[in-house]
Amino acid sequence: MAQQTENIFETAEAEARIQQLRGEIQTASDAYYLNDAPVMSDAAYDSLMRELIALEAEYPQFQDPNSPSVRVGGGVAQQFSEVTHESKMYSLDNAMNFEELDAWINKVVTEVGYFPELCLELKIDGLSIALTYSQNNLVRAATRGDGTVGEDVTANINYVSDVPKTISLAGSQRFEDSAKTSELRGETYMPKFSFEKLNAEAKATNEQIEIQHLKQKKEKIFANPRNAAAGSLRQKDPLVTRDRNLQTFMYSIANQDDVEVSSQFELLSWLKECGFHVNPDVTLAKSIEEVHAFCKACLDKRDALDYDIDGVVVKVNDFALQDKMGFTSRAPKWAIAYKFPPEEKTTILKDITVQVGRTGVLTPVAELEPVTIAGSVVSRATLHNEDEVLRKDVRIGDTVIVHKAGDVIPEVVGPILKLRPDGAKQWQMVEKCPACGSTVVRRQDEVAHRCISIECPAQRLEKLKFWASREAMDIESLGSEIIAALIDEDLVKNYADFYRLKVSQVQQLQTQRKNKDGLPVPVGEKNATKICENIEKSKDNNLDRVINGLGIPGIGKNLARDLSFKFASIDDLMGASVEQLASIEGVGSVLAKEIVDFFAVPANKHVISELKSLGVKMLSKNASADAGDLPLSGKTFVLTGTLVETGMGRDEASDKLRQLGAKVTSSVSKNTSFVVAGENAGSKRDKALSLGVPVLSESDLVYILGNRALPTV
């Protein structure tokens, strides 16, 4: 029974991880395909996708036809009409190294029975496009979209100069039926020089907007040529597309029976006869050695090309074999993309600055001599944390290696020691927060340095959001949108400022909603009144919510509740010594010092003083003058399963046990006094029985809470 319960627990964890992965992949996919603004590297995306595919294979009960693992590409933006493709436009599976590529080739050899001829093509880093021709004339163009339905970009593709409006006579003679409608496919891309020119012009325009304080939207700076191509093709105004100098490489057809060819290599020749732009770097391979040689040669000349590539596509050449091998739900079995390793460049590390994140974490950032990597100019790169800087021995003045595989923020690989100049300066983490000047701290169990000031402007939004959240002060209607607007209007800088707000101030705030004229809708008097009433109500919250809301490093909801049983007020907690705090179960000497350090920060003491003066109670309804006299003092309880008879949740029942002096923990050990098992109790009940820990029923719990005493066993 214990093993079965453990398996159920593992299965629940797997389901949660699968759902998390699907959400992260979908977010990244939307950013990449719909918004032309990548939020993670190709390598990171591929890693998440591989983990998802592996988990779905191990736990088939959680397979979903809408999972990103079985869908293709992105979606369809609302500004374009939908186009259904003649047949599905698939993605490609990836090989991240020669070992994985060889494994795929060997699998093909095993299935076919011999080494088939392979067609090798460059993998263009652009936007997939489908061109439909009827009676040899271009009638429609669409993006890949989700593989089944794409976006109609016909008006824009007409301004891509190398797309033929009519198939040439030489090519049309090889159609099985020249009157038939056929869908041809390829990649739209932006040449590197066009990308650099586009971003340079946008940067110049944005500088003028800032200098002249013009009230107009800034021009978009694209991360790389692929995103520039996607953003240029998916324009509402075709004339914008016209000025972006897009180009294409065509390489496939939706229905191979439409044309008199029998292989991929022949198809490429036919596309060229039709007048399409076909990439010249294509070859046939009859051995793994030939495949490796072509991939290495393409990687060597990658920088010399005037367009971006990120790998080599390897296809079984013969169409009859392709038909035999077929497809998975998202990719052909007869093709794979060998992805190049991250591109590396060298440059000078001019300085190391510190960036303060929204949660107070301080991150060292390398300030670099600008260098172009993977199609975009890089001048900054993360160094993660102080330990990483020391481990890599990176110094100011070093020549460093930087790599970037589509990352938003590239990474410094390390220094070239032979090129280290005399006097290269070692770096140390700052002692004061660059955003607010408060002392920086580092917990013993963390690699990160943090600013723990309540008033740090770099952390303002996240701290204020948490103070108002359900986990902390539970101020209903005071969500992130309202808080962000309050910050923008300079009405709130710290927690105390919430309690100074007036209805007249809140009602004028602009929301993200729009009226029929497209103008922002204000909060309004009714909603503002409700928000202010809820803020006022929060003044009476118990001390544990205040402690949790303050965001003291290392203290969460449960420990905040435990502290509220030990201290009657925030003043008592602030006055506690390291020794007093360390003696509390779950605190210890390290966290005790951090609590003392937090309350020693002048800005934190100031805000707490302001909160008290504005009427926030910060008192405990749970604290007992002498916990040793309580009936459950010295007893440790664990609650598991669903409580039915008591009519309360486990959190509430735990609080009532604590009020009787008990300690309540989440895990069972030999030191546990009792386990209370409700309905559907699982592995904790089984573990208690195996350790000889007494297991109480919910009826026993009702007796304890009603009689303030343990039941007679």
C-alpha positions in Angstrom: 0.0 0.0 0.0 2.8 2.4 0.8 4.4 1.8 -2.6 1.1 2.4 -4.4 0.7 5.7 -2.5 4.3 6.7 -3.4 3.6 6.0 -7.1 0.5 8.1 -7.0 2.5 10.9 -5.5 5.2 10.6 -8.2 2.5 10.5 -10.8 0.9 13.7 -9.5 4.4 15.4 -9.6 4.8 14.3 -13.2 1.4 15.7 -14.2 2.3 19.0 -12.5 5.6 19.1 -14.3 4.0 18.3 -17.6 1.5 21.1 -17.2 4.3 23.5 -16.2 6.4 22.5 -19.2 3.4 23.0 -21.6 2.8 26.4 -20.2 6.4 27.5 -20.5 6.8 26.1 -24.0 3.5 27.8 -25.1 4.6 31.1 -23.7 8.0 30.9 -25.5 6.3 29.7 -28.7 3.9 32.7 -28.7 6.7 35.1 -28.1 8.8 33.6 -30.9 6.1 33.0 -33.6 3.4 35.6 -32.8 5.3 38.5 -31.2 8.7 38.1 -32.9 10.3 38.7 -29.5 12.1 35.5 -28.2 12.2 35.0 -24.5 14.6 32.0 -24.4 17.3 30.4 -26.5 16.7 27.7 -29.1 18.7 25.4 -26.9 16.6 26.1 -23.8 13.4 25.7 -25.9 14.6 22.4 -27.3 15.6 21.2 -23.8 12.1 21.9 -22.4 10.5 20.2 -25.4 12.6 17.1 -25.0 11.7 16.8 -21.3 8.0 17.2 -22.1 8.2 14.5 -24.8 10.0 12.1 -22.5 7.5 12.7 -19.6 4.5 12.2 -21.9 6.0 9.0 -23.2 6.5 7.7 -19.6 3.1 8.9 -18.5 0.8 8.3 -21.5 -2.3 8.9 -19.4 -1.5 12.7 -19.6 -1.1 12.9 -23.3 -3.1 15.7 -24.8 -3.8 16.4 -28.5 -3.3 20.1 -27.7 0.2 19.6 -26.2 3.0 21.6 -27.8 4.8 18.3 -28.3 2.3 17.3 -30.9 1.5 20.7 -32.4 3.5 22.5 -35.0 5.0 26.1 -34.7 2.9 28.9 -33.3 -0.6 30.3 -33.8 -2.4 32.7 -36.0 -2.3 36.4 -35.1 -5.8 38.1 -35.0 -4.9 40.8 -37.5 -4.7 38.3 -40.4 -7.3 36.0 -41.9 -6.8 32.3 -41.7 -5.6 30.0 -44.5 -5.9 26.3 -44.3 -2.9 24.6 -45.9 -3.2 22.0 -48.6 -1.5 19.5 -46.3 0.1 19.8 -42.8 3.3 21.9 -42.6 5.4 19.9 -40.1 8.2 20.9 -37.8 11.5 19.1 -37.7 13.0 17.0 -34.9 16.4 18.2 -33.8 19.8 16.6 -33.4 22.0 18.7 -31.1 25.3 16.9 -31.9 26.8 14.3 -34.2 26.0 11.5 -31.7 22.3 12.3 -32.0 22.5 12.8 -35.8 24.3 9.4 -36.2 21.7 7.7 -34.0 18.9 9.0 -36.3 20.8 8.0 -39.5 21.3 4.5 -38.0 17.6 4.3 -37.2 16.8 5.1 -40.8 19.2 2.5 -42.1 17.7 -0.1 -39.8 14.2 0.7 -41.0 15.1 0.9 -44.7 17.5 -2.0 -44.7 20.4 -0.1 -46.3 22.1 3.3 -46.3 19.7 5.5 -48.4 20.9 8.6 -50.3 20.5 11.7 -48.1 19.8 15.2 -49.3 21.6 17.9 -47.2 20.5 21.5 -47.2 21.2 24.5 -45.1 18.7 25.2 -42.3 17.7 28.8 -43.0 16.9 30.8 -39.8 13.8 32.6 -41.1 10.0 32.4 -41.3 8.3 29.4 -43.0 6.1 30.5 -46.0 3.6 28.6 -48.2 2.9 30.0 -51.7 -0.2 28.8 -53.6 -0.2 28.8 -57.4 -3.2 28.2 -59.6 -2.7 27.8 -63.3 0.9 28.8 -62.7 -0.1 32.2 -61.1 0.5 33.2 -57.5 -2.9 33.4 -55.8 -2.1 33.2 -52.1 0.7 33.3 -49.5 0.5 32.1 -45.9 2.7 31.6 -42.9 3.0 28.2 -41.3 0.9 29.1 -38.3 0.1 26.0 -36.3 0.9 23.8 -39.2 -2.7 23.3 -40.3 -3.9 26.9 -40.4 -1.6 29.9 -41.2 -1.9 33.7 -41.7 -2.8 35.2 -45.0 0.1 37.5 -46.0 -0.6 37.6 -49.7 -0.6 41.4 -49.9 2.8 41.5 -48.3 4.4 38.7 -50.2 3.8 40.6 -53.4 6.5 43.0 -52.3 9.1 40.3 -51.8 11.1 40.7 -55.0 12.3 37.2 -55.6 8.9 35.5 -55.3 7.7 34.9 -58.9 4.2 36.0 -59.7 4.0 33.4 -62.4 5.8 30.0 -62.7 8.2 30.0 -65.7 7.4 28.0 -68.7 10.3 25.6 -68.2 9.0 24.6 -64.8 5.4 24.5 -65.7 6.1 21.8 -68.3 6.9 19.3 -65.6 3.6 19.8 -63.7 1.4 16.7 -63.8 -1.6 19.1 -64.3 -0.7 22.7 -65.0 -4.3 23.7 -64.2 -4.1 22.3 -60.7 -3.6 24.4 -57.6 -0.3 23.6 -55.8 1.2 24.8 -52.6 5.0 25.4 -52.6 7.0 26.0 -49.5 10.1 27.6 -48.3 11.6 30.2 -45.9 11.4 34.0 -45.9 14.5 35.6 -44.5 16.2 39.0 -44.1 19.8 39.5 -45.2 22.2 40.4 -42.5 23.0 43.8 -44.0 19.3 44.7 -44.2 18.8 43.7 -40.6 21.7 45.9 -39.4 20.4 48.8 -41.5 16.9 48.4 -40.1 18.0 48.3 -36.5 20.4 51.2 -37.0 17.6 53.4 -38.5 15.3 52.4 -35.6 17.9 53.2 -33.0 18.5 56.7 -34.6 14.8 57.4 -34.7 14.4 56.4 -31.0 17.2 58.6 -30.0 15.5 61.6 -31.7 12.3 60.7 -29.9 14.1 60.8 -26.6 16.1 64.0 -27.4 13.0 65.9 -28.6 10.6 64.4 -26.1 8.3 63.4 -28.9 5.0 61.8 -28.0 5.2 58.9 -30.4 5.9 55.2 -30.2 9.5 54.1 -30.5 10.6 51.9 -33.3 11.1 48.2 -32.5 14.6 46.9 -32.2 14.7 43.3 -33.4 16.7 40.6 -31.6 17.9 38.9 -34.8 17.3 38.7 -38.5 14.7 35.9 -38.1 12.5 38.0 -35.9 13.0 41.0 -38.2 11.9 38.9 -41.1 8.8 37.6 -39.3 7.9 41.1 -38.1 8.4 42.5 -41.6 6.2 39.9 -43.3 3.4 40.1 -40.8 2.8 43.8 -41.3 -0.6 45.4 -41.6 0.8 47.8 -44.1 2.4 46.0 -47.2 4.5 49.1 -48.0 6.4 48.5 -44.8 7.2 45.0 -46.0 8.3 46.5 -49.4 11.0 48.6 -47.6 12.4 45.7 -45.6 14.2 43.8 -48.4 12.9 40.3 -47.6 14.1 37.3 -49.7 13.2 33.6 -49.9 14.6 30.2 -50.4 12.1 27.5 -51.6 12.5 23.8 -50.9 9.3 21.7 -50.8 5.8 21.1 -52.2 2.7 20.2 -50.3 1.8 17.3 -52.7 4.7 15.6 -54.3 2.4 14.0 -56.9 1.7 17.5 -58.4 5.1 17.5 -60.2 7.1 15.0 -62.2 10.0 14.5 -59.8 10.9 11.5 -57.6 13.4 12.9 -55.1 14.2 16.0 -53.0 17.2 16.8 -55.0 15.1 16.7 -58.2 12.5 18.9 -56.6 15.1 21.6 -55.8 16.2 21.6 -59.4 12.6 21.9 -60.6 11.9 24.8 -58.2 14.9 26.6 -59.7 13.4 26.0 -63.2 10.2 27.5 -62.1 12.0 30.8 -61.2 12.2 30.4 -57.5 15.2 31.3 -55.4 16.8 28.0 -54.3 19.7 27.8 -51.9 22.8 26.7 -53.8 24.4 24.8 -50.8 22.8 21.4 -51.3 24.5 18.0 -51.7 23.8 14.3 -51.7 25.5 12.0 -49.1 25.9 8.3 -49.1 27.7 7.9 -45.8 27.8 9.3 -42.3 31.3 10.7 -43.0 30.0 12.7 -46.0 27.1 14.0 -43.8 29.6 15.1 -41.1 31.9 16.8 -43.7 29.1 18.8 -45.1 27.9 19.9 -41.7 31.4 21.0 -40.7 31.9 22.9 -43.9 28.7 24.8 -43.5 29.5 25.7 -39.9 32.9 27.0 -41.1 31.4 29.4 -43.7 28.4 30.4 -41.5 29.7 33.9 -40.8 30.6 34.5 -44.5 27.0 34.0 -45.6 24.8 37.1 -46.0 21.9 35.3 -44.2 21.5 33.4 -40.9 21.6 29.6 -40.7 21.4 27.6 -37.6 22.1 24.1 -38.9 21.7 21.6 -41.7 18.6 19.7 -42.7 19.2 16.1 -43.5 16.4 14.4 -45.6 16.0 10.9 -47.1 16.2 11.9 -50.8 13.9 9.4 -52.4 10.2 10.3 -52.2 9.0 6.7 -52.2 11.1 6.0 -49.1 9.7 9.2 -47.5 6.2 7.9 -48.1 7.1 4.6 -46.6 8.6 6.1 -43.4 5.8 8.7 -42.8 5.3 11.2 -40.0 4.9 11.5 -36.3 2.3 13.9 -35.0 4.6 16.9 -35.5 7.6 15.9 -37.7 8.6 13.7 -40.6 10.4 10.5 -39.7 12.5 10.9 -42.9 14.1 14.3 -42.0 16.0 15.8 -39.1 17.7 19.2 -38.4 21.3 19.1 -37.2 21.6 22.2 -35.0 24.9 24.0 -34.9 26.5 24.5 -31.5 26.2 28.0 -30.0 28.1 30.6 -31.9 31.1 32.0 -30.0 32.9 35.3 -30.4 35.7 37.0 -28.6 35.6 40.6 -27.3 36.9 42.9 -24.6 35.3 42.9 -21.1 35.3 46.7 -20.4 33.6 46.5 -16.9 31.5 44.5 -14.6 28.4 46.3 -13.3 25.6 45.1 -11.0 21.9 44.8 -11.9 19.3 44.6 -9.2 16.4 42.2 -10.0 12.8 42.5 -9.1 13.3 40.2 -6.1 16.4 41.9 -4.8 18.9 39.5 -6.3 22.1 41.3 -7.5 23.5 40.0 -10.8 26.9 40.9 -12.1 26.7 42.0 -15.8 29.6 42.0 -18.2 29.9 45.3 -20.1 31.5 44.3 -23.5 33.0 45.9 -26.5 30.1 45.5 -28.9 30.3 42.3 -31.0 27.9 40.7 -33.5 26.8 37.2 -32.4 24.1 35.2 -34.2 23.0 38.2 -36.1 22.6 40.7 -33.3 24.9 43.2 -31.6 25.9 42.2 -28.1 27.2 44.7 -25.6 26.1 43.1 -22.3 26.1 39.5 -21.0 25.2 37.9 -17.7 27.8 36.6 -15.3 25.1 35.1 -13.0 26.6 35.6 -9.6 29.9 36.3 -7.7 30.8 32.6 -7.4 30.5 32.2 -11.2 32.8 35.2 -11.8 35.4 33.7 -9.4 35.1 30.2 -10.9 35.6 31.5 -14.4 38.3 33.9 -13.2 36.9 36.7 -15.4 38.6 40.1 -14.9 38.0 43.6 -16.2 40.2 44.1 -19.3 40.2 40.4 -20.3 39.5 39.2 -23.8 36.6 36.9 -23.2 34.6 34.3 -25.2 30.9 35.0 -25.5 28.3 32.6 -26.9 24.7 33.1 -27.9 22.3 30.7 -29.3 19.3 33.0 -29.7 19.5 34.1 -26.1 18.0 37.4 -25.1 21.0 38.0 -22.8 24.2 36.1 -23.9 26.7 34.5 -21.6 30.4 34.9 -21.0 32.1 31.5 -21.4 35.4 32.6 -19.9 38.6 34.5 -20.5 41.5 33.8 -22.9 44.3 33.8 -20.3 47.1 34.1 -22.9 45.6 37.5 -23.8 45.2 38.8 -20.3 46.7 42.3 -20.0 48.9 43.4 -17.2 46.8 44.9 -14.4 43.6 43.1 -15.4 41.3 44.0 -12.4 39.7 41.3 -10.3 36.0 42.1 -9.4 34.2 41.9 -6.1 30.5 42.1 -5.3 29.4 45.5 -4.1 28.6 46.0 -0.4 25.8 48.5 -1.0 22.8 48.1 -3.3 23.3 50.3 -6.4 19.6 51.0 -6.5 19.0 52.2 -3.0 22.4 52.2 -1.1 21.3 49.6 1.5 23.7 47.0 2.8 23.8 43.8 0.6 23.5 40.4 2.3 24.1 36.8 1.3 22.5 33.8 3.0 24.7 30.9 3.7 22.5 28.5 1.6 22.4 30.8 -1.4 24.8 31.8 -4.1 23.0 35.1 -4.7 23.5 38.4 -3.0 20.4 40.3 -2.1 19.2 43.8 -1.2 16.7 43.4 1.7 15.5 47.0 1.9 11.7 47.4 1.8 12.1 50.7 -0.1 14.5 49.5 -2.8 13.1 51.0 -6.1 14.3 48.1 -8.2 12.1 45.7 -6.2 9.2 48.0 -5.7 6.5 46.4 -7.9 7.2 42.8 -6.8 7.3 43.7 -3.1 4.1 45.8 -3.2 2.3 43.1 -5.1 3.3 40.5 -2.5 2.2 42.7 0.4 -1.3 42.9 -1.1 -1.5 39.3 -2.1 -3.6 36.5 -0.6 -0.4 35.0 1.0 0.2 38.2 2.9 -2.2 41.1 3.7 -4.9 39.8 1.3 -6.1 43.1 0.1 -8.9 42.3 -2.4 -9.1 44.2 -5.7 -5.6 45.6 -5.3 -4.0 43.7 -8.1 -0.8 44.1 -10.1 -2.4 46.5 -12.7 -3.6 48.9 -10.0 -0.3 48.7 -8.1 1.7 49.4 -11.3 -0.5 52.4 -12.0 0.0 53.7 -8.5 3.8 53.4 -8.9 3.7 55.2 -12.3 1.8 58.1 -10.7 4.3 58.2 -7.8 1.5 57.6 -5.3 3.1 54.5 -3.7 6.7 53.8 -2.9 6.4 51.4 0.1 3.8 49.5 2.1 2.9 52.4 4.3 1.9 54.5 1.3 -1.1 52.1 0.6 -2.6 53.4 3.9 -2.4 57.0 2.8 -4.4 56.6 -0.4 -7.6 58.5 -1.0 -10.5 57.4 -3.1 -10.0 60.5 -5.3 -6.5 59.4 -6.1 -7.3 55.8 -6.9 -10.4 56.5 -9.1 -8.3 58.6 -11.6 -5.9 55.7 -12.3 -5.9 54.4 -15.9 -6.6 50.7 -16.5 -5.6 48.6 -19.5 -9.2 48.3 -20.6 -10.3 50.6 -23.5 -13.6 52.4 -24.1 -15.3 52.5 -27.5 -13.0 55.3 -28.6 -9.9 53.3 -27.7 -9.1 55.4 -24.7 -8.0 53.9 -21.3 -10.9 53.4 -18.8 -10.2 54.8 -15.3 -10.7 52.8 -12.1 -13.8 54.8 -11.2 -15.2 55.9 -7.9 -17.0 52.6 -7.1 -14.0 50.4 -7.6 -11.7 52.9 -5.9 -13.9 53.0 -2.8 -13.9 49.2 -2.6 -10.1 49.2 -2.9 -9.6 51.8 -0.1 -12.1 49.9 2.1 -10.1 46.7 1.7 -6.9 48.5 2.4 -8.4 49.8 5.6 -9.7 46.4 6.6 -6.2 44.9 6.3 -5.0 47.0 9.2 -6.6 44.4 11.5 -4.8 41.4 10.0 -3.0 39.1 12.4 0.7 39.5 12.9 1.6 36.4 10.8 0.3 38.1 7.7 2.4 41.2 8.4 5.5 39.2 9.0 5.0 37.3 5.8 4.1 40.4 3.8 7.4 42.2 4.9 9.3 39.7 2.7 12.0 38.8 5.3 14.4 36.5 3.5 13.9 32.9 4.6 10.5 33.4 6.1 7.4 32.0 4.4 3.8 31.7 5.4 4.3 28.8 7.8 7.2 30.2 9.7 5.5 33.6 9.9 2.6 31.8 11.6 5.0 30.0 14.0 6.5 33.4 14.9 3.1 34.9 15.6 2.6 32.2 18.3 5.9 33.2 20.0 5.6 37.0 19.8 2.7 39.2 20.7 3.6 42.1 18.5 6.0 43.3 15.7 7.8 45.3 18.4 8.5 42.0 20.4 9.8 40.3 17.2 12.0 43.3 16.3 13.4 43.3 19.8 14.3 39.6 19.9 17.9 38.6 20.0 19.7 36.2 17.7 19.7 33.7 20.6 16.0 34.0 21.3 15.1 33.6 17.7 17.6 30.7 17.1 15.9 28.7 19.9 12.6 28.7 18.0 11.9 25.4 16.1 12.5 25.9 12.4 14.6 29.1 12.7 18.1 28.2 13.7 21.2 30.5 14.1 21.6 31.5 10.5 18.1 32.6 9.8 17.9 34.2 13.3 20.8 36.5 12.3 19.1 37.3 9.0 15.9 38.3 10.8 17.9 40.6 13.1 19.8 42.0 10.2 16.5 42.7 8.3 15.0 44.7 11.2 18.3 46.6 11.6 18.0 48.2 8.1 17.0 51.8 8.7 14.6 51.9 5.7 12.8 48.8 7.1 12.5 50.3 10.6 11.2 53.5 9.1 8.5 51.8 7.0 7.3 49.7 10.0 7.1 52.8 12.1 5.1 54.5 9.4 2.7 51.5 9.2 2.1 51.6 13.0 1.4 55.4 12.9 -1.1 54.8 10.1 -3.0 52.3 12.2 -1.8 48.9 11.0 -2.1 46.8 14.2 0.7 44.2 13.8 -0.5 42.3 16.9 -0.8 38.6 17.4 -4.1 37.0 18.3 -2.3 33.6 18.8 0.6 34.4 21.1 0.6 32.9 24.6 2.3 34.4 27.6 3.6 31.0 28.7 3.6 28.3 26.0 5.0 25.8 28.5 1.6 25.7 30.4 -0.4 24.8 27.3 -1.8 21.2 27.1 0.0 20.2 23.9 3.3 21.8 24.7 6.2 19.6 23.5 4.0 17.6 21.1 4.6 17.5 17.4 1.7 16.9 15.0 1.4 16.1 11.3 -1.9 16.4 9.5 -2.7 14.4 6.4 -5.7 13.8 4.2 -9.0 15.7 4.0 -10.7 16.9 7.2 -14.5 16.4 7.1 -15.8 16.3 10.6 -14.2 19.5 11.8 -15.5 21.6 9.0 -12.1 23.3 8.6 -9.1 23.0 6.4 -5.7 21.7 7.6 -4.3 25.2 7.9 -7.0 26.2 10.3 -6.8 23.0 12.3 -3.0 23.5 12.5 -3.5 27.0 13.9 -5.8 25.6 16.6 -3.3 23.0 17.6 -0.6 25.6 17.8 -2.8 27.7 20.1 -2.7 24.7 22.4 1.1 24.7 22.4 1.7 22.0 19.7 4.2 22.2 17.0 2.8 21.3 13.5 5.1 20.1 10.8 4.7 18.8 7.2 6.8 15.7 7.4 6.7 12.5 9.5 9.8 11.4 11.4 10.6 9.4 14.5 10.3 12.7 16.5 6.7 13.1 15.5 4.3 12.7 18.4 1.0 12.1 16.4 -0.2 11.9 12.9 -3.8 13.0 12.3 -5.2 11.1 9.3 -8.3 12.4 7.5 -10.0 11.0 4.5 -7.7 9.7 1.7 -4.7 9.9 3.9 -1.6 8.8 2.0 2.1 8.0 2.4 2.4 10.1 5.6 0.0 7.7 7.4 1.9 4.7 6.1 5.2 6.2 7.2 3.8 6.9 10.6 2.7 3.2 11.0 6.1 2.0 9.8 7.9 4.2 12.4 5.5 3.3 15.2 4.1 6.9 15.4 0.5 7.0 16.8 -2.1 7.7 14.1 -5.2 9.6 15.3 -8.5 9.8 13.5 -10.3 13.0 12.8 -12.7 12.2 15.7 -9.6 12.3 18.0 -8.7 15.7 16.6 -12.3 16.9 17.4 -11.8 15.7 20.9 -8.4 17.4 21.3 -9.7 20.8 20.1 -12.9 20.5 22.1 -11.4 19.3 25.4 -8.0 20.9 25.1 -6.5 17.6 26.0 -5.2 14.4 24.3 -7.6 11.5 24.0 -7.1 8.4 26.3 -5.4 5.8 24.2 
